[in-house]
Amino acid sequence: MSQSVGAATSNQGFEVLGAVMAKKQQNQEAKMATMLVQSAMQSVEQVQASSPVGNLGQNINITV
C-alpha cells in the first residue's frame, strides 16, 4: 500500500513540475513576442523619421 501512495505522490510531483515548466515557457514566449513587437515598432519609427516631408522632388519628369 505504501508503494501505491509513493507512486501517486511521485506522479503528482511530475504533474506539478510539468505545470511549472509550461508556465516558464509561456513567460519566455511572451517576453520574446514583446521584444519582437518593440523591434518592429522601432523599425517603423525609423522609416517614418526618414521619409520625406511634402511632395517636393518625388516626381521626376522625363521626356525622350
QUIKA-V644801 format. One record per run of one state. SS is the DSSP state (H for helix, E for strand, - for the rest). FROM is the first residue (numbers start at 1). TO is the last residue. Records with the same first field share a line. If there is no record, write none. Layout:
BEGIN
SS=FROM-TO + FROM-TO
END
This chain:
BEGIN
-=1-1 + 51-64
H=2-50
END
